[in-house]
Amino acid sequence: VQHIRVNTPSTPSEVFVGPGVLERAGSLMLAALSAGDQAPPRQAALLVDSGVPQDVVDGLRASLDQAGVRTTSAKFTTSERSKTLEGLEPMLDALLRAKLERHEPVVALGGGILGDMAGFAAASYRRGVPWINCPTTLLSMVDASVGGKTGVNLRGSDAVLKKNMLGAFWQPAAVLVDPRVLASLPARLMRCGLAECVKHGMLSATPGIEDPMLGAWISEHVGDLLAHDEAALSELIARNISVKARVVERDEREESAASDSGRALLNLGHTFGHAIEPMPGLSLPGKLAHPGAESLQHGEAVALGMVAAAACSVELGLAHPSLCEHLEQTLVSIGLPTKVAGLPATPVVVEAMSHDKKVASGKLRLILPIGRGVCRVIVDAPSKAVAAGIDAIRA
Ligand SMILES: NC(=O)c1ccc[n+]([C@@H]2O[C@H](COP(=O)([O-])OP(=O)(O)OC[C@H]3O[C@@H](n4cnc5c(N)ncnc54)[C@H](O)[C@@H]3O)[C@@H](O)[C@H]2O)c1
């Protein structure tokens, strides 16, 4: 089992990664919660994603039981539409019914939606109880599980859902990551999680992160990772969590204005990606087409967004064309898209990008790769370069 400490200024998180970690959840959780002179909790509220196989839920409960922690559990079927204040109420009610006291934890077992909501429930209930995050999708393991961003989407009076508009920074006391739970994850979601790993690889040579070979390692091990090799998955997850940890430790609340560090770097591929993700009428070309299913998953939009960002960077003369080619090769080997059909005219895409949360004083802030493992925040990039980025992903 690998141990990573996330030294965020507010509260540190203890992360444990390895096969079988969930079977040891009880003792790992008690160790993380017993800092200081706090009495160990005697009970926990377990909030479970209905997509998680029952044997995983039972194993976690048994481990908590063995450690002398009684659990009250509740199951939730999650979606972006129910990741709202209304959707949060039944979770808060579960904490109320468990009569959870101030020092007793919420334990989240599920994907990124369940984790974001359970973390926000923990941040709000009695003005904050501890929480333990047990992520069960690759994306939630490598990305959402650390950094303490919790929250829900907010429905405006125009009925439009504003993604993650409401929330709190609330660090989990412990994050328990067991790669074995990925056995049941659909292949498309595995590939989407790998998109965020590729993203981390593109900024992992940033000073202070110091894992410059992460991108190359991912390219070399795509086969093992997609075949669920336990050792490869454990290494992937631990290295990616470390990248994210090093970034958020220095800029917990995403306040840094630095162009070469700071939490904003993690937004690589997301300004282009978020703009196209909800667009109607898009389809992936060739073997990647998913007729009938949602046209673009988040990880697929991020993959396309990274290609657009790399092409934009090449157009600006900030990166060598080989950087873009190498990125595309990696994405193709994973089974992620580099092109999409049905994109509207460029000005429509640019307009959608301007709604990005990261727009500051009306100026677009793009994260652009400038070399292997190195990115920069570029404010107000010339529209010709942005257009070149968008054109690069048109099928
Ligand atoms: N807090 C953060 O820093 C952060 C970072 C990135 C993303 N997010 C959020 O994460 C969410 C996306 O997370 P996600 O990609 O995990 O999607 P998700 O939570 O929607 O889960 C995807 C699907 O997988 C199912 N599932 C979960 N674990 C499974 C398992 N082991 N086997 C089979 N099925 C399983 C779920 O029930 C769900 O249907 C978004 O809402 C996003 O905003 C948060």
Ligand as a Chemical Component Dictionary entry (heavy atoms), coordinates in Angstrom:
data_LIG
# 
_chem_comp.id                   LIG 
_chem_comp.type                 NON-POLYMER 
_chem_comp.pdbx_formal_charge   0 
_chem_comp.three_letter_code    LIG 
# 
loop_
_chem_comp_atom.comp_id 
_chem_comp_atom.atom_id 
_chem_comp_atom.alt_atom_id 
_chem_comp_atom.type_symbol 
_chem_comp_atom.charge 
_chem_comp_atom.model_Cartn_x 
_chem_comp_atom.model_Cartn_y 
_chem_comp_atom.model_Cartn_z 
_chem_comp_atom.pdbx_ordinal 
LIG N1  N1  N 0  -13.924 17.542 -6.873  1  
LIG C1  C1  C 0  -13.106 17.585 -7.885  2  
LIG O1  O1  O 0  -11.982 18.072 -7.795  3  
LIG C2  C2  C 0  -13.534 16.988 -9.186  4  
LIG C3  C3  C 0  -12.592 16.753 -10.195 5  
LIG C4  C4  C 0  -13.012 16.155 -11.370 6  
LIG C5  C5  C 0  -14.340 15.815 -11.550 7  
LIG N2  N2  N 1  -15.235 16.071 -10.556 8  
LIG C6  C6  C 0  -16.661 15.708 -10.716 9  
LIG O2  O2  O 0  -16.738 14.306 -10.849 10 
LIG C7  C7  C 0  -17.916 13.978 -11.581 11 
LIG C8  C8  C 0  -17.577 12.898 -12.578 12 
LIG O3  O3  O 0  -17.116 11.771 -11.873 13 
LIG P1  P1  P 0  -17.064 10.329 -12.540 14 
LIG O4  O4  O 0  -16.401 10.406 -13.844 15 
LIG O5  O5  O -1 -16.553 9.414  -11.502 16 
LIG O6  O6  O 0  -18.584 10.039 -12.908 17 
LIG P2  P2  P 0  -19.830 9.514  -12.040 18 
LIG O7  O7  O 0  -19.720 9.864  -10.627 19 
LIG O8  O8  O 0  -21.027 9.953  -12.800 20 
LIG O9  O9  O 0  -19.715 7.926  -12.196 21 
LIG C9  C9  C 0  -19.872 7.348  -13.467 22 
LIG C10 C10 C 0  -20.750 6.100  -13.412 23 
LIG O10 O10 O 0  -20.004 5.023  -12.891 24 
LIG C11 C11 C 0  -20.764 4.321  -11.904 25 
LIG N3  N3  N 0  -19.763 3.666  -11.042 26 
LIG C12 C12 C 0  -19.046 4.189  -10.030 27 
LIG N4  N4  N 0  -18.149 3.297  -9.583  28 
LIG C13 C13 C 0  -18.307 2.171  -10.312 29 
LIG C14 C14 C 0  -17.675 0.911  -10.318 30 
LIG N5  N5  N 0  -16.651 0.628  -9.501  31 
LIG N6  N6  N 0  -18.094 -0.014 -11.207 32 
LIG C15 C15 C 0  -19.093 0.276  -12.088 33 
LIG N7  N7  N 0  -19.727 1.445  -12.134 34 
LIG C16 C16 C 0  -19.328 2.399  -11.247 35 
LIG C17 C17 C 0  -21.602 5.390  -11.291 36 
LIG O11 O11 O 0  -22.746 4.860  -10.657 37 
LIG C18 C18 C 0  -21.968 6.232  -12.507 38 
LIG O12 O12 O 0  -23.056 5.673  -13.179 39 
LIG C19 C19 C 0  -18.411 15.268 -12.205 40 
LIG O13 O13 O 0  -19.584 15.689 -11.547 41 
LIG C20 C20 C 0  -17.289 16.247 -11.957 42 
LIG O14 O14 O 0  -17.762 17.568 -11.766 43 
LIG C21 C21 C 0  -14.856 16.633 -9.393  44 
# 
loop_
_chem_comp_bond.comp_id 
_chem_comp_bond.atom_id_1 
_chem_comp_bond.atom_id_2 
_chem_comp_bond.value_order 
_chem_comp_bond.pdbx_ordinal 
LIG N1  C1  SING 1  
LIG C1  O1  DOUB 2  
LIG C1  C2  SING 3  
LIG C2  C3  SING 4  
LIG C2  C21 DOUB 5  
LIG C3  C4  DOUB 6  
LIG C4  C5  SING 7  
LIG C5  N2  DOUB 8  
LIG N2  C6  SING 9  
LIG N2  C21 SING 10 
LIG C6  O2  SING 11 
LIG C6  C20 SING 12 
LIG O2  C7  SING 13 
LIG C7  C8  SING 14 
LIG C7  C19 SING 15 
LIG C8  O3  SING 16 
LIG O3  P1  SING 17 
LIG P1  O4  DOUB 18 
LIG P1  O5  SING 19 
LIG P1  O6  SING 20 
LIG O6  P2  SING 21 
LIG P2  O7  DOUB 22 
LIG P2  O8  SING 23 
LIG P2  O9  SING 24 
LIG O9  C9  SING 25 
LIG C9  C10 SING 26 
LIG C10 O10 SING 27 
LIG C10 C18 SING 28 
LIG O10 C11 SING 29 
LIG C11 N3  SING 30 
LIG C11 C17 SING 31 
LIG N3  C12 SING 32 
LIG N3  C16 SING 33 
LIG C12 N4  DOUB 34 
LIG N4  C13 SING 35 
LIG C13 C14 SING 36 
LIG C13 C16 DOUB 37 
LIG C14 N5  SING 38 
LIG C14 N6  DOUB 39 
LIG N6  C15 SING 40 
LIG C15 N7  DOUB 41 
LIG N7  C16 SING 42 
LIG C17 O11 SING 43 
LIG C17 C18 SING 44 
LIG C18 O12 SING 45 
LIG C19 O13 SING 46 
LIG C19 C20 SING 47 
LIG C20 O14 SING 48 
# 
